């Protein structure tokens, strides 16, 4: 018997537009396989949202591996070719994270995602022999990027699903700013990008999903002009023969990562990198992820374990609070 569920990872908290500010606009669209909500405040709010929407749709077509007119579809189909400067930049960021995390994040995991049915939402548990065969094509070392030219070796296939939402959220934020919007927020569910602060000068409140109860929040964090990217084992999950499987694949095994973590959130100023890092840190597991964050720096992180223990890096002191669970054990990482 198979059961399927999908949830958004994070959400910004605001009771209503009218309670947040006057001259406010909000629009929800569907792109990059998720619902995207763009909220803006001020006299240029409507213009800003229209501009941001166009950017999101444009990037969805450009970087989707299912759109025949996009860069990624064409490269995967041909095995090589030139891409736009934007796509090349995103691929470069992805490769940088692949290298720095030792492959915990890998932009060539597409065949494995397909085998599990996570790309087309037709879920199944593949045989070991199938996974082992497909793993021969997985590995960021199979990707050569020279300027705007890409070469895929050993049958590799690109999937920018782990970075594209972050990049698109940043591009949408830039579109809002170019339109004169100084206060706004873009939510891709698992990737949130704030423009400035709330109209009243306070930080945006971003709710973190409770992995054990995905329709509620376990904590909330205050952000301003930065991003939050979350990878959670509850986002895409199915059950078969009494066992649950989630979509965060360990590229070294071809199976869903199983290391005691239920959720990882990365907070910082680079949404593209944060998007990739949230996946990489999840795959690493708590101890390795903490060591990486301390050595690498440049971002903050929140880790929620399978037993609902929450750990946060010291740069978030005073910015994170429990939400709805007074007994939640939150620990700062020293």
N, C-alpha and C positions, 0 to 999 in steps of 0.2 A: 504494500500500500504506500502511496506517495502523497505527501502533503507539501504544499508550497506556501511560502510567505515572503514578503519583501517590505522593508520599512525604510524611511528616511533616517539618516544618522543624527543630524543635528537640526535645530531650527532656531530662528531668532524669535525672541519673545516680545510681543507688543499687543496689548489687549485689543486695540483697534486703531485704525488710522486717525480717526478724529481725536482720540485721546493722546496721540503722539504729537501731532502738529497739524496746523492748517496748511492749505495748498499742498496736499499730499496725494500721491498716486501709487497704485499697486496693480501689477499685472502678472498673471501666471500663464506660462506657455509650456509646451512639451518639446524638449530637445535633449540630445545626448542620452536618450533612454530614461529620462526622468522628468519630473515636474520642476520647473524653474520659476521662482518668484522674484520679481524685481520691484523694489519699493524705493520711492524717491520723494523728497520734500522740497518745497520752495516753488517759486513761480515758473521755473523751467522743468518741473517734474515730469510732465507729460512728454515734452520733447526729449528729455533724457531717457525715459523708458523706451520710447520708440527707437531711439538710436541704439540703446543697449540690446533690444530685442533683435534688431538687424544683425548686430555683431554676433550674437549667440547662434542665430540660424546660419550665418555665413561660416562660422568656425565648425559647426556641427557637420555641414556638408564637406568642408575641407579636410577634416581629420577623422571622419567616420570610415571604418573599414568596410562598410556595407554600401556606401554611396559610390556608384561607378564614376562619378565626375570628380571625386575627391582624390587628394594626394595619396592617402594610405591605401585605398583600394587599388589604385594604379600601380603603386610600388609592389604590393603583395602579388598582384596579378602578373607583373612582368619580371619581378625579381631584382629590378634596378631601375634607375631613372632619376630625374631631377624633381625637386619639390619646391614649394614656395619658401621664401625666407622665413616666414612664420613657422611653417611645419618643421623646417630644419632646426630652428631655435628650440622648439619643443622636443624634438628628437634628441638634440644635444643635451638639454636639461635631463631628460630621461636617462640617457647614457651616463651622465655624470653621477646620478643617483645609483644607477646599476653598479658602477665601479666602486663608489664610496661605501656601498652597503654589501659588497661582495656577492651581488646577485640576489639579495633578498627581495629586491624589486627587479623585475625583468620585463622589458617591453616586447619580448618575443614569446610570451606565454599564450598567445592566441590559440594555437592548436589544442592546448590542454583545456582552456576555457570552453572551446567548442565541444570537446569530447564529453565534458561534464554537462553540457547544455546551458551554461550560464550566459552565453552570448545570445542565443535565440530563445531562451526561457523554455526549452524543452529538456527538462532535467533528467539525468540518468547517472548511474554509477558505472564508469567504464571498467573493462577488464584490465588487470595488471599488465598483460602483454600489450594492450593498446597504449597504455600510458607510457610504458618503457619505449615503445617504438616512437611515439610522438616526442618524447624527451630528447631524442637525438637531434631534433630541429630547434630545441629551445636553448637559448643562451645569447646574452647580449654581445658576445664576441663574434656572433654571426652577422652583426650589423656594422657596415663601414659607412661613415658619414664624412664626406669631403666637400666642404662648402655646402652647396645645395644638392649635391649628388649623393644618392643612397644606393648601396649594393647589399643585397641580402644573400648570405651564403648558407649552404647546407639545408635548403628548403625552409628557412626561417620565415615567419610572418609577423608583421608589426601589429601591435595593438596599443593605441595611445589612450585607452580607456582609463588608465591609472593616472593620467596627467592632464588630459584635455579639459576636464571640468574645471580644474584649478586655473588653467590658462584662460579659458573662456570667462570665468568669473572676474579675472583681472581685466580682460579686454572690455567686458561690460561695465566695470567700474570706471575705466578710463573714458568710455563713451558717456557715462553720466557726468563725469567731471568736465569733459569738453563741452557739454551742453549747459554748463553752469550750475550743476547740482553739487552742493557741498555736503549734503547729508543723505545717505541712502544705503541700501544693503541688497545684495544679490545672494539668493539661496538656491543651490543645486541639491539641497538635501544633505548630501555628504560633504559638500564644499560650500563655505560661506565666505563672502568678501564684503567687508564694510567700507563705506566711503565716509571718511570723517567720523564725527560723533553724532549722536541723536540731536535733533533740533534744540533740545533743552541744555545741550552741552555735556550730558552724561554719556557714559559708554553704552554700547549696544549689549544687550543681554542675550547670550546664545545658550540654548538649552542642550545638554548632552543626554542622549537617549539612555535609559536604563536597559542594559542588555537582557535582563530577566523579565522586563515588562516593557517592550518596545513602544507602547503607546503612551508612556510617561517619561518624565525627565528624572535623571538621577542627580544631576548637578547643573549649575549654570556658571558661565564665565563672562566677564566683561571685556569687550574688545573695542578698539577705535582705530580706524584706518588700517586694518590688518585682516588676516584670514584665519579661518578654522577649517581644517580638513580632517575628516574622521573615517576610519575603516573599522567596521564592526562585523562580528560573525552572525549578526541578526539581519543584515541588510538584504541579502539574497540567500535563502536557506530552503532546503527541501528535506523531506524525511522519506527514507525507503527502508523497508524491513526493520522498522524500529530505530534506525540510526539517522541522525541529522548530519547534513553536509552543507557547508557554507562556501561562498564564492572566492574567498581569499586563498589563492593557491600558492603553496610553497614551490617555487620554480625548481628546487633541487629534487623534489620527490614527485611532483605532479598531483599531489593530494592536498586537500584543504589543510592549512596550517593548524596544528594542534599542540599548543604550548602553554596553555593556561590563560591566555589573554582573550578577552571578549570584545574589547574596543580600544583603539588608539586614536587620540586626537593630536594634531600638530597645529600649533599656533605660531604665526610669524608674518613676515612681510612679503614673502614670495609664494603666491598661491600655487604655481605650477610645481615647484619643488616640494611644498608642503603636501600636495596631493600624492606625489610619489612616495614621500617619506612616511606618511601614515600607513601605507601598505607595507613598506619595507620594515618598519619597526614592529608591526603586527607579526610579520613572518619571523622576525628575529627572536621574539619572546622578551619578557620583561628585563632580565639581567643584561642581555646583549644590547637591547634597545637603550637602556639607561647609560651604558658605557659609551654607546655611539653618540648619544645626545651630549654627554659631558665632553667628549673629545671633539665633536664637530662644532657644537654651538650654533648660534644664529637662529635658534628657534626654541620654543617651549613645547612641552608635551604633557598629555594626560593619559594614564593607562588605567583601564578597568579590567580586573581579572574575572575569571569564570565564577569565583565565589564572591563577587561584588565588593572587592577591595579596590579603592581608588588611590592612585599615586600621581602626584603632580610635581613638576620641576619647580625649583625655587623662584624662578622669575615670575611665577603665577601667584605668589603669596599675596593675599589681599584681594585677588581678582576672581577667585573661585569660591563658590558656596554650595552647600548641599541643597537639593530641591526635592522636598516631599518625603525625604527619608532622614529623620532626625538621628537615626542610629547608624547612618552611613559612616564607615571608617575611612577617613581621608588622611593620607599621609604625605608630607612633603619629602621629596627626594633630596637628601643632603649630599 
